[in-house]
Amino acid sequence: MTDRLRHRGPDSEGVHVDGEFALGIRRLSIIDHRTGAQPVANETSTVWAALNGEIYNHRELRAELEAHGHRFRTRGDTEVLVHAWEQWGEQSVQRLDGMFAYAVWDGEQRRLFLARDRMGEKPLYYAATPSAFVFGSELRALLEHPAVPAELSLDALSAYLAFEYVPDPLSMVAGVAKLPPGHTLTVRAGEPPRVARYWDIRFAPNHTVGKAEWCERIVEQLSASVRRRLVADVPVGFFLSGGVDSSAVLALAARQGHGGRLETFSLGFNEPGYDERPYARAVAQRFGATHHEVIFDAAEAGSLLEKGGDLFDEPLVDGSYLPTYALSRLAREHVTVTLGGDGGDELFCGYPTFLAERWLPALDRAPAALVPALSRVIERWPRSSGYAGIDVLLKQLCRGLPHPRSVRTQVLLGGLTPAERAGLLSRDVRAACAAREPYDLIGAALGGLGKAEPLEQAIYQHCKFYLAGQNLPNVDRASMAVGLEVRAPFLDHAMVELAGRIPASLKLRGLTMKYILKRALRDLLPRDILERRKQGFGVPLAPWLRGPLRELMQEWLEPGRVADVGLFEPATISRLMSEHVSGQRSHQKILWSLLVFDAWRERYLPGARWSG
């Protein structure tokens, strides 16, 4: 199992066995090279811990624990987990500031305690089988255990088509679950595993604080978040897109006098409408960084897709995954840790989908005949040449109109509606999935928000699904595939809690997204960066699938091959390919999702077939 995770921890391996319990880890050495080997034990070797990630406040916790009489043998952050467990038990997770998935084994109590960080930066899979409880950072590790059979979860496949990723707690392998962010899991012999929430995103808007003070608080907290994440015993760099969030992280690091040379890394495309390198280059120059760039093209996309099963671990539609892997590979040549801007868009309303939230109530009040007419007009709207044009957003909006508001938000973000899924899945698979609707996961997640206003509900949904299910796994898997750690200052839980106190009306003002964040950064960033149109990490999949990747797509999704596997309707896929290649309609997302899934299936479930 640890051998399968060598890419995540190329520096060392550690194992502890205690009767029926075994704990193994591959380590990426970032803090305490000399004495930081894992797993780590207490003084009597009765409590052991292993950590994937970083505990940013480990020094403060160490001082507090030493005051309680605990003795440390290492300088690493993992040993803090051992002594914190002895001192505070399951409540110790509440004291941690970091990104983490970790395990603590209490040999005297014969108890296993697992925890995942608040926002979901680090993954944690588990399987509670009749013969064993198995856990790990990736599916590939669990599948090495004989108690975990490699079987496809049809419910997860349906959810994958609905969300464009497999949302927590599902996984693509039957019987394997993902521990949700902000949760712990306790296992004792003879008892069922107990999952508990220890933290959640909360909204308590304070309308008595003025804009100027909010701006001060934002810069102060973000500065503290960046400062914590710069601590490492290895070189640290910065992912830089040229957008507001990653530029702010670099600016604050430069202002704090980041020790050593500022190294920045950006990725671009040959297609002009998708290439943000000029903006990133300008920001790097502004702050005196040594800048590195890499071009990603269709040829490399096809090459990486061919071995995608080894890269994906679990299917993920986001077209930026493979480019992020290429960017991480470049960064790993120079540094071991990078900082990025993930989370800023979700917390401060930085996506066009938040603007659409403003339109939805008006459409609810519109005459019934207007909606189909509007859909017909938008369908004939000229297709934009670049990424995320207004035509794409409007078409997504119309597709979601027949559904409840939270489902509309998901349709805006991506994925297939129930009717579209029904037309794509084969008859047998459709019947097997009929009893469970993936969109029910959204309602269950939003059920505890109480009186949160609609925009706050949308922020919560973006964080719990789009961020935790797509963006963070995208970055974690792509970076850890080359042994690179990526840290996100915006996801410091104190930063998230601060954002929850800022009124939503200050995050989205008129047509200005991230209003209060941009205002807070006025003295830090160039005006043209703050005012440029939101672009996002778009990938030119549509032209690639009509051109250089067309042959690969038609070979992999050939009707006879699709029919032989038995999961999808060959005629539907053939129609989608024909319409896309001809330019009649764009089906880049669903076609790419099928290619990614097929690459994963060939690697994890070779030879498997599904039929009545």
Secondary structure, 3 states (H helix, E strand, C coil): CCHHHCCCCECEEEEEEECCEEEEEEECCCCCCCCCCCCEECCCCCEEEEEEEEECCHHHHHHHHHHCCCCCCCCCCHHHHHHHHHHHHHHHHHHCCEEEEEEEEECCCCEEEEEECCCCCCCCEEEECCCCEEEECCHHHHCCCCCCCCCECHHHHHHHHHHCCCCCCCCCECCCEECCCCEEEEEECCCCCEEEECCCCCCCCCCCCCHHHHHHHHHHHHHHHHHHHCCCCCCEEEECCCCHHHHHHHHHHHHCCCCCCCEEEEEECCCHHHCCHHHHHHHHHHCCCEEEEEECCHHHHHHHHHCHHHHHCCCCCCCCHHHHHHHHHHHHCCCCEEECCCCHHHHHCCCHHHHHHHHHHHHHCCCCCHHHHHHHHHHCCCCCCCCCCHHHHHHHHHHHCCCCHHHHHHHHHCCCCHHHHHHHECHHHHHHHCCCCCCHHHHHHHCCCCCCCHHHHHHHHHHHHHHHHHHHHHHHHHHHCCCCEEECHHHCHHHHHHHHHCCHHHCEECCEECHHHHHHCCCCCCHHHHHCCCCCCCCCHHHHHHCCCHHHHHHHCCHHHHHHHCCECHHHHHHHHHHHHHCCCCCHHHHHHHHHHHHHHHHHCCCCCCCC
